[in-house]
């Protein structure tokens, strides 16, 4: 699954630079997450970096973009060709 940011976002600017896939961007009113680029940090980190750093806890799994761990890892490899995924041994 990709993540999404709720309207509780306070535009604090801390999540955007933490995203290793450049999936977070400033929307019209709040930050948003591009589901096509979000891997929930799978491949890069063992935890979701934006969720870890968000001071208002407004980032959640997006039920409209369900993906398995394997699908997220495949997305990681598409976005980062040739990269070695953290913790995967590949």
Secondary structure, 3 states (H helix, E strand, C coil): CCEEECCCCCCCCCCHHHCCCCCEEECCCCEEECCCCCCCCCCCCCCCHHHHHCCCCCEEECCCCCCCHHHHHHHHHHHCCCCCCCCCCC
